[in-house]
Amino acid sequence: MTPWPAHGGQLSTLAHRFPQAPTPLIDLSTGINPFAYPFTPPGADALSRLPDPAEEEALRLAASQAYGVSPDHVLAGPGTQMLIGLLPILLSRLQSVEGVRILTPTYSGHEAAWAAAGVPITFIPHGASLPMPGRNIVTIICAPNNPTGHVLSAGEMASLAESHGHADGVLVIDEAFADFQPVSAASLLPHRALIVCRSFGKTYGLAGVRLGFLLGTHPVLHAMREVMGPWAVNTAGCQIGREALLDTAWRDSMGLRLAHQTQILRHMLHDAGLSFVGGTLLFSLWRTAHAQEIWERLAQAGILVRRFAWDETLLRFGLPADEAALTRLTKALASPAS
């Protein structure tokens, strides 16, 4: 297997290792919406001044409306990854944390953050019976899960939140890909044992804005806000985020567009001989005994998809941005191995 970074993206690495690949390079390795929100460009002053507190307050209000919670239950930060990294450090200062349980396979950033904080980690496979938590246990579940697409019902989320509350634990549900889902753990808030992660950049195709949210009433959210300081989100991020989050018409129409594009991609991959495992409207996971060969063939064609060291038969595909990208993908999959 050609060595590769742990996360999706990083087209510069593809260009370096496959210099003969045709351009433009096509990144299908992330779950970022290729059809970005058409925001109003911020004025020049957005880059020359600090964000006003009123702008962050307006952003939090917009997020509260988008996610169906009180503004007091919204923490905004410079990307969900930053918040994921701070959570184990500050939570451990506020309460006893005996260990963390992570449903796997899933987004590796959670494991990295808790390992860096020195908290013992227990891995529980998706689909396995999830035992009642012991006292002072944190459980992390991505729903929909990245990369398998596993989801939780409202009843399952409510039961898990209650069991953690009774055991002085915390349930963290990462809903990075939940904007187009019918059910959200945010509907259970306020709840003292529940923290919900929400990503902005994936749904709105604006990952470079670096904006993310935690939702909840746990005191750790206040502690994280204090640590991040008075300008956690930049001025442009506040303005763009607010505009996008309030645009419910765009979000509704985008859900329909993504469903159509996802259907086209999945039919093509099925016809190419891959077996569907799961996914969301922003990515699909596929299994094939020839995954590594296909990954190399696509890389040579200037197309980057996600593969996984823990299962070399899996490939994750994001959505192509246009007909040209879909055509190149189709041709690359149909070409004989070199």
C-alpha positions as CSV (number, residue, x, y, z in Angstrom):
1,M,0.0,0.0,0.0
2,T,1.3,3.4,-1.0
3,P,1.9,5.4,2.3
4,W,-0.8,8.1,2.7
5,P,-1.8,10.7,5.3
6,A,-4.4,9.6,7.9
7,H,-7.1,12.0,6.7
8,G,-8.8,12.8,3.4
9,G,-7.7,15.7,1.2
10,Q,-4.1,16.8,0.7
11,L,-4.0,17.0,-3.0
12,S,-0.4,18.2,-2.8
13,T,0.6,14.8,-1.7
14,L,-1.1,13.2,-4.6
15,A,0.6,15.6,-7.0
16,H,4.0,14.8,-5.4
17,R,3.6,11.0,-5.5
18,F,1.8,10.9,-8.9
19,P,3.5,13.7,-10.9
20,Q,2.2,12.3,-14.2
21,A,-1.4,12.4,-13.1
22,P,-3.7,14.6,-15.3
23,T,-4.9,17.9,-13.9
24,P,-7.0,19.4,-12.5
25,L,-6.7,16.9,-9.6
26,I,-10.0,15.7,-8.3
27,D,-10.5,15.2,-4.6
28,L,-13.2,12.6,-3.7
29,S,-11.5,11.7,-0.4
30,T,-13.5,13.9,1.9
31,G,-17.1,14.2,2.7
32,I,-17.2,17.9,1.9
33,N,-20.1,19.1,-0.2
34,P,-18.7,20.0,-3.7
35,F,-21.5,22.5,-4.3
36,A,-20.5,25.3,-1.9
37,Y,-22.9,27.7,-0.4
38,P,-23.0,31.0,-2.5
39,F,-22.2,33.4,0.3
40,T,-22.1,37.1,0.0
41,P,-18.4,38.0,-0.1
42,P,-17.4,39.8,3.2
43,G,-16.1,43.4,2.8
44,A,-12.4,44.2,3.1
45,D,-12.9,45.3,6.7
46,A,-13.7,41.7,7.6
47,L,-10.0,41.0,7.3
48,S,-8.7,44.2,8.9
49,R,-10.6,44.2,12.1
50,L,-11.4,41.9,15.0
51,P,-14.8,40.3,15.1
52,D,-17.3,42.2,17.1
53,P,-19.0,40.3,20.0
54,A,-22.4,41.1,18.4
55,E,-21.3,39.2,15.3
56,E,-20.4,36.1,17.2
57,E,-23.7,36.4,19.1
58,A,-25.6,36.7,15.7
59,L,-23.7,33.6,14.5
60,R,-24.7,31.6,17.7
61,L,-28.3,32.7,17.2
62,A,-28.3,31.5,13.6
63,A,-26.8,28.2,14.7
64,S,-29.4,27.8,17.4
65,Q,-32.2,28.3,14.8
66,A,-30.5,25.8,12.4
67,Y,-30.0,23.1,15.1
68,G,-33.2,23.7,17.1
69,V,-31.6,24.7,20.4
70,S,-31.3,27.7,22.6
71,P,-28.5,30.2,21.8
72,D,-27.3,29.6,25.3
73,H,-26.6,26.0,24.4
74,V,-24.3,26.8,21.4
75,L,-20.5,27.0,21.5
76,A,-18.9,28.3,18.3
77,G,-15.2,27.6,17.5
78,P,-12.7,27.6,14.7
79,G,-13.6,24.2,13.3
80,T,-15.1,21.2,15.1
81,Q,-11.6,19.6,15.1
82,M,-10.4,22.2,17.5
83,L,-13.3,21.6,19.8
84,I,-12.8,17.8,19.7
85,G,-9.2,18.4,20.7
86,L,-10.0,20.6,23.6
87,L,-12.9,18.6,25.0
88,P,-11.0,15.7,26.7
89,I,-8.5,18.1,28.3
90,L,-11.0,20.5,29.8
91,L,-13.6,17.8,30.7
92,S,-11.0,16.0,32.7
93,R,-10.4,19.2,34.7
94,L,-14.1,19.6,35.6
95,Q,-15.0,16.0,36.5
96,S,-13.6,12.6,37.0
97,V,-13.2,10.7,33.7
98,E,-12.4,7.0,34.2
99,G,-12.3,6.2,30.6
100,V,-13.7,6.8,27.1
101,R,-15.6,4.4,24.9
102,I,-15.5,5.0,21.1
103,L,-17.8,3.1,18.7
104,T,-15.6,2.1,15.8
105,P,-14.6,2.2,13.0
106,T,-15.1,5.9,13.0
107,Y,-13.4,9.3,12.6
108,S,-9.9,9.0,14.0
109,G,-9.8,12.5,15.4
110,H,-11.7,11.5,18.5
111,E,-9.2,8.7,19.4
112,A,-6.3,11.0,18.8
113,A,-7.7,13.7,21.1
114,W,-8.5,11.3,24.0
115,A,-5.2,9.4,23.7
116,A,-3.3,12.7,23.8
117,A,-5.1,13.6,27.0
118,G,-4.0,10.2,28.5
119,V,-7.5,8.8,29.0
120,P,-7.9,5.0,28.7
121,I,-9.8,4.1,25.5
122,T,-12.1,1.2,24.9
123,F,-13.2,0.4,21.3
124,I,-16.6,-1.0,20.7
125,P,-17.6,-2.2,17.2
126,H,-20.6,-0.7,15.6
127,G,-23.4,-3.3,15.8
128,A,-22.1,-4.9,18.9
129,S,-24.1,-4.7,22.2
130,L,-23.3,-1.4,24.0
131,P,-23.2,-2.2,27.7
132,M,-24.4,0.3,30.3
133,P,-21.6,2.8,31.1
134,G,-19.7,2.5,34.3
135,R,-19.4,5.6,36.5
136,N,-17.6,8.6,35.0
137,I,-17.4,7.2,31.5
138,V,-17.5,9.2,28.3
139,T,-19.0,7.5,25.2
140,I,-18.3,8.9,21.7
141,I,-20.6,8.0,18.8
142,C,-20.5,9.5,15.3
143,A,-24.1,9.5,13.9
144,P,-24.2,9.3,11.0
145,N,-21.0,7.4,11.3
146,N,-18.0,8.3,9.2
147,P,-17.2,6.2,7.2
148,T,-20.0,3.5,7.5
149,G,-23.1,5.7,7.7
150,H,-24.5,4.0,10.8
151,V,-27.2,6.1,12.4
152,L,-29.0,6.1,15.8
153,S,-32.7,6.3,16.4
154,A,-34.1,9.0,18.6
155,G,-35.0,6.4,21.2
156,E,-31.5,5.0,21.2
157,M,-29.9,8.5,21.7
158,A,-32.3,9.3,24.5
159,S,-31.7,6.0,26.3
160,L,-27.9,6.5,26.0
161,A,-28.1,10.1,27.3
162,E,-30.1,9.0,30.3
163,S,-27.8,6.1,31.2
164,H,-24.8,8.4,31.1
165,G,-26.6,11.0,33.2
166,H,-27.4,8.4,35.9
167,A,-23.7,7.3,35.9
168,D,-22.2,10.8,36.0
169,G,-20.8,10.2,32.5
170,V,-21.0,12.1,29.3
171,L,-22.4,11.1,25.9
172,V,-20.8,12.8,22.9
173,I,-22.6,12.5,19.6
174,D,-20.7,13.8,16.6
175,E,-23.2,14.9,14.0
176,A,-20.8,16.2,11.5
177,F,-22.9,14.7,8.7
178,A,-26.4,15.1,10.2
179,D,-27.6,18.3,8.5
180,F,-29.6,16.2,6.0
181,Q,-30.8,13.6,8.5
182,P,-34.4,13.5,9.8
183,V,-33.3,12.9,13.5
184,S,-30.8,14.9,15.6
185,A,-29.5,14.4,19.1
186,A,-29.9,18.1,19.5
187,S,-33.6,17.6,20.0
188,L,-32.8,16.0,23.4
189,L,-31.2,19.2,24.7
190,P,-31.0,20.6,27.4
191,H,-29.5,17.4,28.9
192,R,-26.7,17.5,31.5
193,A,-25.0,14.4,30.1
194,L,-25.2,15.1,26.3
195,I,-22.8,17.1,24.1
196,V,-23.5,17.3,20.3
197,C,-20.8,18.2,17.7
198,R,-22.0,19.9,14.5
199,S,-19.8,20.7,11.6
200,F,-20.3,23.7,9.3
201,G,-17.8,23.2,6.5
202,K,-19.0,19.8,5.2
203,T,-22.7,20.6,4.6
204,Y,-22.0,24.1,3.2
205,G,-18.9,23.1,1.2
206,L,-16.8,25.8,3.0
207,A,-14.3,23.7,5.0
208,G,-11.7,26.5,4.7
209,V,-13.9,28.9,6.8
210,R,-13.0,26.7,9.8
211,L,-16.2,26.9,11.7
212,G,-17.8,24.3,14.0
213,F,-20.1,24.0,17.0
214,L,-20.7,22.1,20.2
215,L,-24.2,22.0,21.5
216,G,-25.1,21.3,25.2
217,T,-25.5,22.5,28.7
218,H,-22.5,20.8,30.2
219,P,-20.1,23.3,32.0
220,V,-17.3,22.2,29.8
221,L,-18.7,24.3,27.0
222,H,-18.2,27.4,29.1
223,A,-14.7,26.3,30.0
224,M,-13.8,25.8,26.4
225,R,-15.2,29.3,25.5
226,E,-13.0,30.8,28.2
227,V,-9.9,29.0,26.9
228,M,-10.4,30.0,23.3
229,G,-10.5,33.6,24.2
230,P,-12.6,36.5,22.9
231,W,-12.2,36.0,19.1
232,A,-12.7,32.3,18.6
233,V,-14.3,32.7,15.2
234,N,-12.9,35.2,12.7
235,T,-15.0,38.1,11.3
236,A,-15.6,36.6,7.9
237,G,-16.5,33.2,9.5
238,C,-19.1,34.9,11.6
239,Q,-20.7,36.6,8.6
240,I,-20.6,33.7,6.2
241,G,-21.7,31.2,8.9
242,R,-24.7,33.3,9.9
243,E,-25.9,33.9,6.3
244,A,-25.6,30.2,5.4
245,L,-27.2,28.8,8.6
246,L,-30.2,31.1,8.2
247,D,-30.8,30.0,4.6
248,T,-33.2,27.1,5.1
249,A,-34.4,27.2,1.5
250,W,-30.8,26.6,0.2
251,R,-30.4,23.7,2.7
252,D,-33.6,22.1,1.7
253,S,-32.9,22.3,-2.1
254,M,-29.3,21.2,-1.5
255,G,-30.6,18.0,0.2
256,L,-32.6,17.1,-2.9
257,R,-29.6,17.9,-5.2
258,L,-27.3,15.8,-3.2
259,A,-29.7,12.9,-3.1
260,H,-29.9,13.0,-6.9
261,Q,-26.1,13.2,-7.3
262,T,-25.6,10.4,-4.8
263,Q,-27.9,8.1,-6.7
264,I,-25.9,8.7,-9.9
265,L,-22.6,8.0,-8.2
266,R,-23.8,4.9,-6.5
267,H,-25.3,3.4,-9.7
268,M,-22.0,4.0,-11.4
269,L,-19.9,2.4,-8.7
270,H,-22.3,-0.5,-8.5
271,D,-21.9,-1.0,-12.2
272,A,-18.1,-0.9,-11.8
273,G,-18.4,-4.0,-9.6
274,L,-18.1,-2.5,-6.1
275,S,-20.3,-3.5,-3.2
276,F,-22.1,-0.8,-1.2
277,V,-21.4,-0.7,2.5
278,G,-23.1,2.5,3.7
279,G,-22.8,6.2,3.6
280,T,-24.6,9.6,3.7
281,L,-25.5,12.1,1.1
282,L,-21.9,13.4,1.2
283,F,-20.0,10.1,0.9
284,S,-20.4,6.4,0.2
285,L,-18.3,3.5,1.5
286,W,-17.7,0.6,-0.9
287,R,-16.0,-2.8,-0.6
288,T,-14.0,-4.6,-3.2
289,A,-11.2,-7.2,-3.1
290,H,-9.4,-4.9,-5.6
291,A,-9.5,-1.8,-3.5
292,Q,-5.8,-1.1,-3.5
293,E,-5.4,-1.6,-7.2
294,I,-8.4,0.7,-7.8
295,W,-7.0,3.3,-5.5
296,E,-3.7,3.3,-7.4
297,R,-5.5,3.4,-10.8
298,L,-7.6,6.4,-9.7
299,A,-4.5,8.2,-8.3
300,Q,-2.8,7.8,-11.6
301,A,-5.8,9.3,-13.2
302,G,-5.6,12.3,-10.8
303,I,-8.4,11.2,-8.6
304,L,-8.0,10.9,-4.8
305,V,-10.4,8.6,-2.8
306,R,-10.2,7.6,0.8
307,R,-8.8,4.2,1.8
308,F,-8.3,2.7,5.3
309,A,-5.4,0.9,6.8
310,W,-7.7,-1.0,9.1
311,D,-9.5,-2.6,6.2
312,E,-7.8,-2.7,2.8
313,T,-10.9,-3.8,1.0
314,L,-12.7,-0.5,1.6
315,L,-12.8,2.7,-0.4
316,R,-14.8,5.9,0.5
317,F,-16.0,8.2,-2.3
318,G,-17.1,11.7,-2.0
319,L,-19.4,13.4,-4.7
320,P,-17.8,14.6,-8.0
321,A,-18.3,18.3,-8.5
322,D,-19.3,18.2,-12.1
323,E,-19.9,16.1,-15.2
324,A,-16.2,16.2,-16.2
325,A,-15.2,14.8,-12.8
326,L,-17.8,12.0,-13.0
327,T,-16.7,11.1,-16.5
328,R,-13.1,10.9,-15.6
329,L,-14.0,8.7,-12.6
330,T,-16.1,6.4,-14.8
331,K,-13.3,6.0,-17.4
332,A,-10.6,5.4,-14.7
333,L,-12.7,2.7,-13.1
334,A,-13.3,1.0,-16.5
335,S,-9.7,1.1,-17.6
336,P,-7.6,-2.0,-17.3
337,A,-5.0,-2.3,-14.5
338,S,-1.7,-0.9,-15.5
